[in-house]
Amino acid sequence: MKSSYRTRLYSHYGHDFQDAGEVFDVKTAQRWGKAQTYRLRNWLPDSKDVKIIDLACGGGKLLNFFKGNGYNNLQGIDISPDQVSLSRQVVPDVLQGNILEHLRNSPATYDLITAYDIIEHFHKDEVLDFLDGCYAALKPNGRLVLQTCNADSPWGTMHRYGDFTHEVSFNPNVLSRLLKLVGFQMTEAREAGPVPWGYSLTCTMRFLMWQLFRAWFILWNLVETGSKGDGVFTRIFLTTGIKGN
C-alpha cells in the first residue's frame, strides 16, 4: 500500500502538487534564493569545491542558489520525473531515484547534504533510516541541513496536512533529539520566516513585525508552561547537525 500510493502521487508530483511548469523559472528561483542567504548564514562551507547533494531537489531552486553562489560540485536527486526534468535545467547531475537507496550506496561521499521538505514524507521507521543514511553519506565534519513543517507553530498543521504525502511532523526539540540519536553534533534550529536584510524593504518590515508576534508566543509559553520553549514558531523551520570527526 505504501509504494502504490507513492507511485501514483509522485509520478507527476511537480505538476499536481507544486504547480510546476516545464521550464525552470530563473527569476522566481533567484528571488527565493535571496532569503536563503540569511537563513543559511554560517552553515555553508567556505570552499566552493565541496561535494553537495540536495535530496528531494524538487524544481531545482536550492541547486540554483548554490550554483549562483559559486559552488561547482553539485548533485541532486528526486523521485519525481517532472521535478528531475526541471532540476536538470539547473545542473546536469540530477538523479531520478530512491533517496534511501542512494544514501546507503554513498558512504562518506558528501561535505554538505541539504534536504528541504522531505523528512515529513517518510514513515517513522524510514525517518530513522533516512537520518542514519545522511550521517553515513557525509564525510567527517560534514553538515546536514533539513527544512520541515513546524508542529510548534500555530499554523503548523496547515503544512502538515496541506500535502497528502506527508506522514509525520516535527518540532525543533524532537528533530534535534533524533539528530543526536544517530550521531550528529552541534545541532541548531532556525526559523524560516521573513528575513531582516537582503530581500526587500517590505520583508524587513515583516521581520520586525514578526518579532512582536514571537514575543507574544514566548510569553504564552512562559505563562502556560514556565518555559519559553525553543523560540522557533514559523510554520516551517530549518535545523542542522554536523557529523563528528
N, CA, C and O of each residue as an XYZ file, in Angstrom:
980
protein
N       0.823     -1.206      0.000
C       0.000      0.000      0.000
C       0.868      1.272      0.000
O       0.552      2.244     -0.685
N       1.960      1.252      0.773
C       2.821      2.418      0.826
C       3.341      2.774     -0.561
O       3.252      3.923     -0.994
N       3.883      1.781     -1.249
C       4.507      2.054     -2.533
C       3.480      2.409     -3.592
O       3.761      3.223     -4.472
N       2.290      1.814     -3.526
C       1.305      2.071     -4.565
C       0.816      3.514     -4.521
O       0.680      4.151     -5.566
N       0.553      4.034     -3.333
C       0.089      5.425     -3.278
C       1.213      6.380     -3.656
O       0.969      7.399     -4.303
N       2.431      6.063     -3.262
C       3.556      6.933     -3.604
C       3.812      6.926     -5.109
O       4.088      7.971     -5.698
N       3.724      5.778     -5.715
C       3.929      5.700     -7.159
C       2.941      6.581     -7.893
O       3.302      7.296     -8.828
N       1.700      6.524     -7.466
C       0.651      7.296     -8.133
C       0.840      8.805     -7.949
O       0.692      9.569     -8.903
N       1.167      9.236     -6.721
C       1.269     10.665     -6.437
C       2.587     11.267     -6.897
O       2.618     12.410     -7.354
N       3.681     10.512     -6.782
C       4.981     11.080     -7.107
C       5.278     11.058     -8.607
O       6.228     11.698     -9.057
N       4.478     10.334     -9.379
C       4.757     10.262    -10.808
C       4.626     11.616    -11.493
O       5.320     11.878    -12.475
N       3.735     12.491    -10.983
C       3.588     13.845    -11.518
C       3.506     14.846    -10.369
O       2.688     15.765    -10.391
N       4.354     14.660     -9.376
C       4.270     15.458     -8.151
C       4.493     16.943     -8.422
O       3.795     17.787     -7.859
N       5.449     17.263     -9.269
C       5.728     18.661     -9.558
C       4.538     19.377    -10.173
O       4.220     20.505     -9.795
N       3.886     18.724    -11.115
C       2.737     19.332    -11.773
C       1.506     19.345    -10.870
O       0.813     20.358    -10.779
N       1.234     18.231    -10.208
C      -0.017     18.080     -9.480
C      -0.013     18.723     -8.097
O      -1.060     19.153     -7.613
N       1.162     18.794     -7.453
C       1.217     19.279     -6.076
C       2.069     20.535     -5.910
O       1.965     21.211     -4.886
N       2.909     20.864     -6.892
C       3.748     22.051     -6.798
C       3.420     23.093     -7.864
O       4.035     24.159     -7.902
N       2.464     22.790     -8.720
C       2.060     23.706     -9.795
C       3.256     24.122    -10.654
O       3.338     25.263    -11.111
N       4.172     23.192    -10.865
C       5.381     23.483    -11.635
C       5.099     23.440    -13.128
O       4.254     22.679    -13.600
N       5.825     24.274    -13.857
C       5.731     24.253    -15.306
C       6.777     23.341    -15.914
O       7.335     22.480    -15.234
N       7.038     23.530    -17.183
C       8.006     22.703    -17.886
C       9.389     23.346    -17.955
O      10.382     22.665    -18.212
N       9.451     24.649    -17.726
C      10.696     25.399    -17.862
C      11.071     25.998    -16.514
O      10.230     26.580    -15.829
N      12.339     25.851    -16.135
C      12.812     26.391    -14.866
C      12.689     27.909    -14.861
O      13.151     28.581    -15.784
N      12.065     28.443    -13.821
C      11.809     29.880    -13.698
C      12.974     30.525    -12.950
O      13.020     30.498    -11.721
N      13.909     31.101    -13.691
C      15.133     31.639    -13.108
C      14.828     32.807    -12.171
O      15.369     32.863    -11.066
N      13.981     33.728    -12.588
C      13.708     34.923    -11.778
C      13.057     34.554    -10.450
O      13.434     35.089     -9.407
N      12.092     33.656    -10.478
C      11.445     33.233     -9.237
C      12.436     32.539     -8.311
O      12.425     32.760     -7.100
N      13.291     31.698     -8.887
C      14.288     30.984     -8.087
C      15.288     31.953     -7.459
O      15.673     31.790     -6.302
N      15.702     32.953     -8.220
C      16.649     33.925     -7.683
C      16.017     34.746     -6.568
O      16.672     35.050     -5.571
N      14.779     35.096     -6.728
C      14.081     35.845     -5.678
C      13.954     34.983     -4.419
O      14.185     35.470     -3.312
N      13.594     33.724     -4.578
C      13.505     32.788     -3.448
C      14.867     32.631     -2.783
O      14.957     32.533     -1.559
N      15.914     32.608     -3.579
C      17.246     32.381     -3.052
C      17.764     33.506     -2.175
O      18.641     33.274     -1.343
N      17.245     34.731     -2.338
C      17.696     35.842     -1.510
C      17.506     35.550     -0.028
O      18.371     35.878      0.784
N      16.387     34.940      0.329
C      16.132     34.636      1.741
C      17.060     33.546      2.251
O      17.396     33.517      3.434
N      17.481     32.638      1.351
C      18.357     31.547      1.784
C      19.728     32.065      2.229
O      20.377     31.454      3.078
N      20.159     33.166      1.669
C      21.449     33.740      2.075
C      21.459     34.022      3.563
O      22.450     33.761      4.244
N      20.354     34.557      4.072
C      20.259     34.829      5.509
C      19.989     33.561      6.309
O      20.611     33.335      7.347
N      19.077     32.744      5.837
C      18.685     31.562      6.608
C      19.822     30.554      6.754
O      19.901     29.852      7.762
N      20.691     30.476      5.767
C      21.794     29.522      5.798
C      23.112     30.156      6.248
O      24.172     29.548      6.102
N      23.054     31.347      6.783
C      24.264     32.053      7.213
C      25.075     31.178      8.178
O      24.538     30.541      9.084
N      26.373     31.177      7.944
C      27.347     30.451      8.781
C      27.212     28.931      8.702
O      27.916     28.221      9.420
N      26.345     28.426      7.868
C      26.175     26.977      7.738
C      26.818     26.437      6.470
O      26.977     25.223      6.342
N      27.189     27.285      5.543
C      27.682     26.815      4.255
C      29.207     26.733      4.261
O      29.870     27.545      4.907
N      29.764     25.758      3.548
C      31.231     25.611      3.502
C      31.895     26.809      2.831
O      31.317     27.445      1.951
N      33.109     27.100      3.260
C      33.875     28.180      2.634
C      34.362     27.784      1.245
O      34.326     28.593      0.318
N      34.813     26.555      1.101
C      35.311     26.088     -0.189
C      34.158     25.903     -1.175
O      33.112     25.357     -0.824
N      34.357     26.357     -2.396
C      33.331     26.213     -3.429
C      33.423     24.871     -4.145
O      32.584     24.560     -4.991
N      34.446     24.067     -3.809
C      34.661     22.792     -4.479
C      34.091     21.599     -3.717
O      34.209     20.460     -4.171
N      33.477     21.852     -2.566
C      32.946     20.746     -1.758
C      31.832     20.026     -2.504
O      31.176     20.595     -3.377
N      31.634     18.765     -2.144
C      30.590     17.950     -2.768
C      29.276     18.165     -2.022
O      29.184     17.887     -0.827
N      28.257     18.660     -2.728
C      26.948     18.963     -2.142
C      25.884     18.168     -2.877
O      25.889     18.092     -4.106
N      24.975     17.578     -2.120
C      23.791     16.957     -2.726
C      22.546     17.539     -2.089
O      22.472     17.698     -0.870
N      21.572     17.854     -2.922
C      20.266     18.306     -2.460
C      19.286     17.153     -2.631
O      18.922     16.798     -3.752
N      18.861     16.571     -1.510
C      17.931     15.448     -1.522
C      16.508     15.956     -1.733
O      16.109     16.961     -1.145
N      15.753     15.265     -2.566
C      14.413     15.731     -2.947
C      14.532     17.151     -3.496
O      13.886     18.079     -3.011
N      15.365     17.294     -4.507
C      15.727     18.617     -5.018
C      14.577     19.341     -5.696
O      14.697     20.526     -6.006
N      13.471     18.658     -5.931
C      12.289     19.311     -6.463
C      12.560     20.010     -7.780
O      13.152     19.440     -8.696
N      12.113     21.264     -7.859
C      12.272     22.022     -9.099
C      13.616     22.672     -9.270
O      13.824     23.378    -10.257
N      14.557     22.464     -8.337
C      15.922     22.920     -8.525
C      16.266     24.277     -7.949
O      17.340     24.805     -8.238
N      15.382     24.866     -7.135
C      15.647     26.214     -6.626
C      16.872     26.262     -5.717
O      17.672     27.193     -5.805
N      17.025     25.263     -4.841
C      18.172     25.286     -3.942
C      19.466     25.009     -4.705
O      20.503     25.601     -4.405
N      19.409     24.125     -5.675
C      20.576     23.902     -6.535
C      20.962     25.191     -7.255
O      22.146     25.498     -7.398
N      19.973     25.934     -7.701
C      20.240     27.202     -8.375
C      20.884     28.202     -7.412
O      21.761     28.969     -7.806
N      20.450     28.191     -6.156
C      21.049     29.051     -5.141
C      22.528     28.724     -4.959
O      23.373     29.620     -4.951
N      22.835     27.438     -4.811
C      24.230     27.039     -4.656
C      25.057     27.412     -5.884
O      26.167     27.932     -5.766
N      24.513     27.144     -7.038
C      25.215     27.464     -8.283
C      25.499     28.960     -8.376
O      26.595     29.368     -8.759
N      24.501     29.775     -8.022
C      24.672     31.214     -8.070
C      25.679     31.742     -7.067
O      26.207     32.842     -7.225
N      25.947     30.946     -6.025
C      26.928     31.340     -5.020
C      28.294     30.700     -5.264
O      29.163     30.727     -4.393
N      28.476     30.128     -6.449
C      29.794     29.682     -6.860
C      30.145     28.243     -6.556
O      31.251     27.807     -6.873
N      29.236     27.486     -5.948
C      29.521     26.074     -5.687
C      29.431     25.307     -6.996
O      28.486     25.483     -7.764
N      30.419     24.458     -7.245
C      30.529     23.861     -8.580
C      30.488     22.336     -8.593
O      30.604     21.727     -9.657
N      30.325     21.711     -7.424
C      30.284     20.250     -7.353
C      28.936     19.831     -6.784
O      28.834     19.367     -5.649
N      27.915     20.006     -7.598
C      26.533     19.881     -7.142
C      25.852     18.647     -7.727
O      26.077     18.267     -8.876
N      25.013     18.037     -6.892
C      24.222     16.888     -7.325
C      22.843     16.985     -6.685
O      22.694     17.504     -5.579
N      21.853     16.486     -7.385
C      20.507     16.428     -6.839
C      19.909     15.060     -7.074
O      20.372     14.300     -7.924
N      18.874     14.755     -6.309
C      18.135     13.515     -6.519
C      16.680     13.746     -6.141
O      16.383     14.406     -5.145
N      15.790     13.204     -6.933
C      14.357     13.294     -6.661
C      13.688     12.080     -7.288
O      14.186     11.513     -8.261
N      12.564     11.694     -6.722
C      11.865     10.508     -7.221
C      10.894     10.843     -8.350
O      10.475      9.956     -9.092
N      10.533     12.130     -8.483
C       9.508     12.522     -9.448
C      10.125     12.943    -10.780
O      10.968     13.840    -10.809
N       9.724     12.317    -11.872
C      10.319     12.639    -13.171
C      10.184     14.107    -13.567
O      11.121     14.682    -14.120
N       9.040     14.718    -13.294
C       8.868     16.112    -13.704
C       9.751     17.053    -12.890
O      10.204     18.078    -13.399
N       9.996     16.706    -11.622
C      10.896     17.505    -10.807
C      12.343     17.363    -11.291
O      13.084     18.342    -11.372
N      12.718     16.147    -11.604
C      14.072     15.891    -12.112
C      14.315     16.670    -13.400
O      15.391     17.237    -13.594
N      13.323     16.696    -14.272
C      13.458     17.407    -15.538
C      13.743     18.886    -15.315
O      14.560     19.473    -16.025
N      13.077     19.497    -14.333
C      13.317     20.907    -14.035
C      14.711     21.116    -13.447
O      15.433     22.029    -13.848
N      15.078     20.266    -12.497
C      16.382     20.434    -11.834
C      17.538     20.254    -12.797
O      18.576     20.900    -12.650
N      17.371     19.381    -13.781
C      18.447     19.177    -14.762
C      18.651     20.397    -15.649
O      19.673     20.493    -16.329
N      17.719     21.314    -15.659
C      17.917     22.573    -16.357
C      18.829     23.513    -15.576
O      19.300     24.517    -16.109
N      19.076     23.178    -14.298
C      19.962     23.971    -13.446
C      21.351     23.363    -13.412
O      22.336     24.040    -13.706
N      21.436     22.090    -13.056
C      22.706     21.355    -13.063
C      22.460     19.999    -13.723
O      21.368     19.445    -13.592
N      23.440     19.461    -14.419
C      23.214     18.211    -15.147
C      23.146     16.972    -14.271
O      22.473     16.004    -14.625
N      23.838     16.986    -13.121
C      23.951     15.790    -12.299
C      22.771     15.674    -11.336
O      22.914     15.894    -10.134
N      21.622     15.332    -11.872
C      20.418     15.126    -11.074
C      19.895     13.723    -11.347
O      19.597     13.374    -12.489
N      19.787     12.928    -10.300
C      19.368     11.544    -10.416
C      17.874     11.403    -10.157
O      17.305     12.133     -9.346
N      17.258     10.480    -10.835
C      15.887     10.088    -10.501
C      15.970      8.762     -9.769
O      16.425      7.767    -10.333
N      15.535      8.742     -8.520
C      15.640      7.501     -7.781
C      15.205      7.631     -6.349
O      14.713      8.673     -5.918
N      15.395      6.547     -5.614
C      15.009      6.448     -4.217
C      16.119      7.019     -3.337
O      17.264      6.572     -3.410
N      15.788      7.987     -2.522
C      16.787      8.666     -1.691
C      17.427      7.717     -0.698
O      18.644      7.747     -0.513
N      16.628      6.871     -0.052
C      17.171      5.970      0.962
C      18.180      5.009      0.343
O      19.230      4.748      0.929
N      17.871      4.488     -0.825
C      18.805      3.590     -1.505
C      20.084      4.324     -1.903
O      21.186      3.790     -1.770
N      19.925      5.544     -2.388
C      21.099      6.305     -2.805
C      22.031      6.577     -1.624
O      23.249      6.456     -1.756
N      21.473      6.940     -0.486
C      22.290      7.210      0.690
C      23.039      5.956      1.139
O      24.208      6.025      1.520
N      22.359      4.815      1.092
C      23.006      3.565      1.501
C      24.199      3.231      0.605
O      25.149      2.582      1.040
N      24.141      3.675     -0.635
C      25.198      3.359     -1.600
C      26.235      4.471     -1.745
O      27.040      4.451     -2.676
N      26.219      5.460     -0.811
C      27.120      6.608     -0.937
C      27.841      6.900      0.373
O      27.717      8.005      0.901
N      28.589      5.945      0.911
C      29.258      6.193      2.200
C      30.330      7.277      2.099
O      31.128      7.299      1.162
N      30.331      8.183      3.098
C      31.358      9.225      3.228
C      31.625      9.945      1.908
O      32.777     10.092      1.499
N      30.567     10.391      1.249
C      30.682     10.991     -0.088
C      30.545     12.504     -0.080
O      31.185     13.175     -0.890
N      29.739     13.058      0.799
C      29.342     14.461      0.698
C      29.861     15.309      1.856
O      30.005     14.843      2.986
N      30.137     16.573      1.530
C      30.512     17.555      2.550
C      29.284     18.263      3.109
O      29.275     18.688      4.264
N      28.263     18.385      2.295
C      27.020     19.037      2.713
C      25.842     18.299      2.088
O      25.819     18.049      0.883
N      24.873     17.956      2.918
C      23.617     17.369      2.453
C      22.495     18.308      2.856
O      22.353     18.652      4.030
N      21.701     18.721      1.881
C      20.506     19.502      2.172
C      19.277     18.671      1.842
O      19.272     17.899      0.883
N      18.248     18.838      2.638
C      17.019     18.068      2.441
C      15.849     18.939      2.877
O      15.435     18.915      4.036
N      15.326     19.706      1.933
C      14.218     20.607      2.211
C      12.888     19.892      1.961
O      12.649     19.346      0.883
N      12.039     19.911      2.972
C      10.651     19.469      2.822
C      10.537     18.030      2.339
O       9.728     17.722      1.465
N      11.362     17.142      2.920
C      11.302     15.731      2.544
C      11.089     14.822      3.743
O      10.388     13.817      3.625
N      11.677     15.147      4.907
C      11.632     14.206      6.025
C      10.206     13.947      6.493
O       9.916     12.874      7.022
N       9.313     14.914      6.305
C       7.920     14.725      6.713
C       7.167     13.755      5.803
O       6.050     13.349      6.125
N       7.762     13.380      4.678
C       7.129     12.443      3.749
C       7.397     10.979      4.125
O       6.802     10.073      3.541
N       8.283     10.747      5.089
C       8.647      9.387      5.468
C       7.783      8.871      6.612
O       7.264      9.646      7.415
N       7.637      7.541      6.673
C       7.088      6.903      7.867
C       8.163      6.885      8.946
O       9.338      7.113      8.654
N       7.770      6.615     10.194
C       8.711      6.762     11.306
C       9.947      5.885     11.158
O      11.059      6.341     11.421
N       9.773      4.638     10.743
C      10.954      3.788     10.571
C      11.842      4.313      9.452
O      13.065      4.184      9.515
N      11.234      4.905      8.428
C      12.003      5.479      7.325
C      12.742      6.744      7.761
O      13.829      7.034      7.260
N      12.157      7.495      8.692
C      12.830      8.696      9.203
C      14.180      8.330      9.795
O      15.182      8.988      9.514
N      14.213      7.285     10.612
C      15.478      6.862     11.211
C      16.435      6.326     10.156
O      17.635      6.592     10.216
N      15.919      5.575      9.194
C      16.761      5.102      8.091
C      17.343      6.285      7.318
O      18.512      6.275      6.932
N      16.520      7.289      7.102
C      16.946      8.475      6.375
C      18.064      9.211      7.115
O      19.082      9.555      6.514
N      17.882      9.452      8.413
C      18.894     10.173      9.184
C      20.176      9.354      9.304
O      21.277      9.897      9.211
N      20.028      8.049      9.511
C      21.220      7.186      9.520
C      21.952      7.259      8.188
O      23.181      7.324      8.144
N      21.183      7.248      7.102
C      21.777      7.302      5.771
C      22.498      8.609      5.507
O      23.573      8.625      4.906
N      21.901      9.716      5.961
C      22.547     11.015      5.799
C      23.858     11.058      6.574
O      24.870     11.547      6.072
N      23.834     10.546      7.792
C      25.047     10.544      8.618
C      26.153      9.733      7.943
O      27.301     10.170      7.870
N      25.791      8.543      7.451
C      26.789      7.676      6.816
C      27.312      8.264      5.509
O      28.471      8.044      5.160
N      26.478      9.010      4.779
C      26.875      9.552      3.483
C      27.721     10.813      3.592
O      28.306     11.255      2.604
N      27.790     11.390      4.780
C      28.602     12.585      4.980
C      30.056     12.216      5.271
O      30.342     11.194      5.895
N      30.947     13.053      4.814
C      32.342     12.950      5.216
C      32.473     13.446      6.658
O      31.573     14.125      7.151
N      33.569     13.124      7.340
C      33.788     13.682      8.673
C      33.710     15.206      8.650
O      34.253     15.853      7.755
N      33.035     15.762      9.635
C      32.791     17.207      9.753
C      31.807     17.724      8.714
O      31.643     18.936      8.577
N      31.146     16.829      7.976
C      30.127     17.246      7.035
C      28.873     17.708      7.746
O      28.643     17.377      8.909
N      28.068     18.475      7.034
C      26.875     19.075      7.635
C      25.603     18.614      6.926
O      25.573     18.471      5.704
N      24.567     18.388      7.706
C      23.220     18.121      7.201
C      22.340     19.316      7.524
O      22.360     19.817      8.649
N      21.563     19.780      6.539
C      20.584     20.849      6.749
C      19.215     20.340      6.317
O      19.028     19.907      5.180
N      18.269     20.399      7.236
C      16.903     19.963      6.978
C      15.950     21.152      7.059
O      16.185     22.097      7.811
N      14.883     21.095      6.284
C      13.758     22.007      6.443
C      12.485     21.182      6.492
O      12.310     20.253      5.703
N      11.603     21.516      7.409
C      10.357     20.754      7.535
C       9.295     21.614      8.199
O       9.592     22.692      8.714
N       8.053     21.133      8.187
C       6.959     21.858      8.827
C       7.108     21.777     10.349
O       7.631     20.803     10.891
N       6.636     22.820     11.014
C       6.882     23.009     12.440
C       5.617     22.759     13.255
O       4.654     23.520     13.169
N       5.626     21.693     14.041
C       4.466     21.366     14.863
C       4.258     22.374     15.986
O       3.176     22.419     16.570
N       5.271     23.187     16.304
C       5.135     24.204     17.351
C       4.447     25.464     16.865
O       4.040     26.301     17.671
N       4.312     25.608     15.549
C       3.691     26.812     15.004
C       2.172     26.726     15.097
O       1.602     25.656     14.885
N       1.503     27.845     15.414
C       0.033     27.843     15.382
C      -0.526     27.460     14.020
O      -1.665     27.007     13.914
N       0.297     27.647     12.957
C      -0.133     27.316     11.608
C       0.546     26.050     11.094
O       0.460     25.731      9.908
N       1.224     25.330     11.991
C       1.978     24.158     11.567
C       1.138     23.073     10.930
O       1.598     22.391     10.014
N      -0.091     22.903     11.402
C      -0.938     21.849     10.832
C      -1.344     22.147      9.395
O      -1.685     21.232      8.647
N      -1.310     23.427      9.000
C      -1.621     23.759      7.611
C      -0.623     23.089      6.678
O      -1.002     22.554      5.636
N       0.668     23.119      7.056
C       1.685     22.465      6.245
C       1.673     20.957      6.455
O       1.908     20.194      5.518
N       1.400     20.531      7.678
C       1.375     19.089      7.955
C       0.325     18.393      7.105
O       0.582     17.321      6.555
N      -0.849     18.988      6.992
C      -1.951     18.350      6.271
C      -2.237     18.986      4.916
O      -3.227     18.652      4.265
N      -1.371     19.903      4.492
C      -1.568     20.539      3.194
C      -1.056     19.720      2.030
O      -1.205     20.112      0.872
N      -0.448     18.574      2.336
C       0.088     17.690      1.299
C      -0.252     16.253      1.695
O       0.117     15.797      2.777
N      -0.946     15.555      0.824
C      -1.418     14.200      1.133
C      -0.272     13.229      1.366
O      -0.460     12.184      1.990
N       0.922     13.567      0.867
C       2.059     12.658      1.011
C       2.824     12.859      2.319
O       3.789     12.139      2.574
N       2.421     13.816      3.152
C       3.061     13.996      4.453
C       2.612     12.898      5.421
O       1.425     12.584      5.508
N       3.563     12.325      6.137
C       3.277     11.226      7.059
C       3.482     11.603      8.525
O       2.747     11.125      9.389
N       4.467     12.449      8.818
C       4.789     12.816     10.204
C       5.102     14.306     10.254
O       5.289     14.944      9.219
N       5.158     14.849     11.455
C       5.601     16.228     11.633
C       6.520     16.296     12.840
O       6.558     15.382     13.664
N       7.259     17.390     12.929
C       8.296     17.541     13.948
C       8.216     18.937     14.548
O       7.648     19.859     13.963
N       8.803     19.064     15.736
C       9.159     20.385     16.231
C      10.670     20.406     16.427
O      11.302     19.352     16.344
N      11.269     21.559     16.682
C      12.736     21.618     16.794
C      13.296     20.686     17.863
O      14.377     20.123     17.690
N      12.575     20.520     18.958
C      13.071     19.682     20.042
C      13.225     18.224     19.613
O      14.285     17.629     19.806
N      12.184     17.656     19.039
C      12.246     16.228     18.708
C      13.217     15.971     17.562
O      13.904     14.949     17.553
N      13.283     16.892     16.587
C      14.192     16.668     15.468
C      15.650     16.769     15.926
O      16.509     16.023     15.456
N      15.916     17.696     16.844
C      17.267     17.788     17.403
C      17.646     16.513     18.138
O      18.782     16.051     18.030
N      16.716     15.943     18.880
C      16.995     14.712     19.623
C      17.232     13.535     18.679
O      18.074     12.678     18.947
N      16.485     13.498     17.571
C      16.700     12.434     16.596
C      18.064     12.573     15.927
O      18.754     11.580     15.698
N      18.447     13.804     15.615
C      19.763     14.019     15.016
C      20.872     13.551     15.964
O      21.830     12.906     15.538
N      20.734     13.875     17.232
C      21.737     13.458     18.214
C      21.724     11.942     18.391
O      22.767     11.331     18.624
N      20.550     11.340     18.280
C      20.428      9.889     18.428
C      21.283      9.154     17.396
O      21.910      8.144     17.713
N      21.307      9.662     16.162
C      22.053      8.975     15.105
C      23.511      9.428     15.045
O      24.281      8.907     14.239
N      23.903     10.393     15.887
C      25.313     10.752     15.980
C      25.665     12.187     15.664
O      26.821     12.575     15.837
N      24.715     12.999     15.204
C      25.038     14.375     14.847
C      25.349     15.216     16.079
O      24.804     14.991     17.160
N      26.238     16.188     15.892
C      26.637     17.101     16.948
C      26.306     18.531     16.540
O      25.991     18.804     15.382
N      26.384     19.441     17.514
C      26.214     20.873     17.263
C      24.918     21.162     16.505
O      24.919     21.899     15.520
N      23.827     20.582     16.967
C      22.548     20.808     16.315
C      22.042     22.217     16.623
O      22.300     22.777     17.689
N      21.318     22.763     15.660
C      20.773     24.114     15.804
C      19.526     24.227     14.952
O      19.489     23.721     13.830
N      18.504     24.887     15.473
C      17.271     25.117     14.729
C      17.085     26.605     14.486
O      17.450     27.432     15.322
N      16.515     26.939     13.336
C      16.253     28.330     12.975
C      14.871     28.472     12.367
O      14.336     27.541     11.766
N      14.315     29.640     12.535
C      13.051     29.941     11.883
C      13.258     30.170     10.388
O      14.334     30.579      9.951
N      12.228     29.905      9.630
C      12.235     30.160      8.183
C      11.116     31.141      7.864
O      10.163     30.832      7.148
N      11.270     32.332      8.422
C      10.286     33.382      8.220
C      10.873     34.543      7.450
O      11.863     34.372      6.738
N      10.280     35.731      7.575
C      10.812     36.910      6.893
C      12.223     37.216      7.391
O      12.542     37.004      8.560
N      13.054     37.714      6.492
C      14.466     37.956      6.831
C      14.697     39.462      6.997
O      14.008     40.271      6.375
N      15.675     39.836      7.845
C      15.854     41.262      8.157
C      16.554     42.062      7.079
O      16.375     43.277      7.009
N      17.347     41.418      6.236
C      18.092     42.137      5.218
C      18.320     41.252      3.994
O      18.244     40.026      4.073
N      18.596     41.890      2.877
C      18.976     41.167      1.681
C      17.836     40.741      0.780
O      18.068     40.125     -0.260
N      16.592     41.063      1.167
C      15.456     40.650      0.337
C      14.709     41.875     -0.188
O      14.769     42.178     -1.379
N      14.014     42.568      0.691
C      13.295     43.773      0.298
C      12.946     44.555      1.547
O      12.984     44.017      2.654
N      12.603     45.839      1.373
C      12.191     46.670      2.499
C      10.925     46.111      3.138
O      10.782     46.121      4.361
N      10.006     45.623      2.304
C       8.777     45.035      2.836
C       9.090     43.838      3.721
O       8.491     43.676      4.785
N      10.024     43.001      3.288
C      10.386     41.825      4.073
C      11.043     42.240      5.388
O      10.823     41.603      6.419
N      11.841     43.298      5.359
C      12.445     43.799      6.593
C      11.373     44.252      7.572
O      11.473     43.976      8.767
N      10.351     44.944      7.085
C       9.244     45.369      7.944
C       8.494     44.159      8.488
O       8.104     44.146      9.655
N       8.291     43.153      7.661
C       7.629     41.928      8.128
C       8.445     41.249      9.213
O       7.895     40.720     10.179
N       9.786     41.269      9.045
C      10.660     40.681     10.055
C      10.470     41.380     11.400
O      10.374     40.722     12.436
N      10.416     42.703     11.386
C      10.243     43.447     12.626
C       8.892     43.150     13.271
O       8.798     43.006     14.490
N       7.863     43.060     12.458
C       6.532     42.724     12.989
C       6.513     41.306     13.537
O       5.859     41.026     14.541
N       7.252     40.396     12.855
C       7.296     39.007     13.314
C       7.911     38.908     14.706
O       7.523     38.043     15.492
N       8.864     39.781     15.018
C       9.477     39.748     16.345
C       8.456     40.044     17.439
O       8.555     39.516     18.546
N       7.481     40.886     17.127
C       6.415     41.159     18.095
C       5.547     39.925     18.309
O       5.193     39.602     19.443
N       5.202     39.235     17.224
C       4.422     38.000     17.351
C       5.200     36.941     18.126
O       4.638     36.247     18.974
N       6.503     36.818     17.829
C       7.336     35.848     18.539
C       7.350     36.128     20.037
O       7.274     35.211     20.854
N       7.446     37.391     20.379
C       7.452     37.766     21.796
C       6.150     37.325     22.475
O       6.156     36.889     23.626
N       5.040     37.443     21.748
C       3.755     37.018     22.300
C       3.720     35.501     22.483
O       3.249     35.015     23.512
N       4.213     34.750     21.500
C       4.230     33.290     21.614
C       5.130     32.843     22.774
O       4.792     31.909     23.501
N       6.271     33.512     22.941
C       7.169     33.177     24.051
C       6.494     33.455     25.388
O       6.588     32.657     26.320
N       5.807     34.605     25.472
C       5.084     34.931     26.705
C       3.994     33.907     26.985
O       3.808     33.486     28.127
N       3.276     33.507     25.943
C       2.240     32.485     26.079
C       2.834     31.208     26.675
O       2.289     30.639     27.621
N       3.960     30.766     26.107
C       4.615     29.564     26.620
C       5.037     29.718     28.066
O       4.856     28.805     28.872
N       5.600     30.874     28.398
C       6.052     31.105     29.765
C       4.894     31.051     30.754
O       5.010     30.471     31.834
N       3.781     31.660     30.372
C       2.616     31.672     31.263
C       2.048     30.275     31.434
O       1.717     29.873     32.550
N       1.930     29.527     30.339
C       1.303     28.209     30.410
C       2.211     27.147     31.007
O       1.763     26.327     31.808
N       3.503     27.154     30.620
C       4.385     26.036     30.984
C       5.555     26.422     31.879
O       6.199     25.547     32.456
N       5.841     27.718     32.006
C       7.005     28.137     32.754
C       8.275     28.123     31.943
O       9.348     28.396     32.481
N       8.187     27.810     30.647
C       9.346     27.759     29.761
C       9.008     28.483     28.466
O       7.859     28.477     28.024
N      10.019     29.110     27.858
C       9.777     29.797     26.591
C       9.842     28.848     25.406
O       9.544     29.250     24.281
N      10.231     27.575     25.638
C      10.344     26.617     24.550
C      11.565     26.886     23.697
O      12.527     27.508     24.148
N      11.523     26.411     22.455
C      12.668     26.587     21.561
C      12.726     27.972     20.938
O      13.759     28.366     20.397
N      11.635     28.710     21.009
C      11.608     30.034     20.402
C      11.545     30.020     18.894
O      11.834     31.031     18.254
N      11.166     28.879     18.305
C      11.056     28.736     16.848
C       9.582     28.493     16.527
O       9.045     27.426     16.825
N       8.931     29.488     15.918
C       7.484     29.428     15.755
C       7.002     29.566     14.315
O       5.799     29.479     14.068
N       7.898     29.776     13.365
C       7.453     29.843     11.975
C       6.886     28.491     11.543
O       7.244     27.455     12.104
N       6.020     28.504     10.567
C       5.307     27.272     10.190
C       6.208     26.240      9.524
O       5.857     25.061      9.475
N       7.356     26.657      9.012
C       8.423     25.726      8.647
C       9.697     26.191      9.348
O       9.831     27.369      9.678
N      10.625     25.275      9.574
C      11.868     25.658     10.235
C      13.023     24.867      9.652
O      12.836     23.844      8.994
N      14.221     25.366      9.910
C      15.459     24.731      9.479
C      16.184     24.170     10.693
O      16.117     24.730     11.787
N      16.868     23.073     10.488
C      17.726     22.539     11.545
C      18.965     21.923     10.916
O      18.942     21.496      9.762
N      20.035     21.881     11.677
C      21.305     21.378     11.157
C      22.015     20.558     12.195
O      21.768     20.699     13.392
N      22.898     19.700     11.734
C      23.767     18.936     12.591
C      25.047     18.630     11.848
O      25.065     18.620     10.617
N      26.127     18.377     12.585
C      27.432     18.120     11.995
C      27.896     16.715     12.380
O      27.765     16.297     13.531
N      28.431     16.008     11.417
C      28.994     14.692     11.677
C      30.340     14.854     12.349
O      31.167     15.647     11.898
N      30.574     14.112     13.426
C      31.825     14.205     14.150
C      33.000     13.737     13.316
O      32.839     13.030     12.321
N      34.181     14.143     13.741
C      35.402     13.800     13.017
C      35.708     12.313     13.197
O      36.701     11.818     12.664
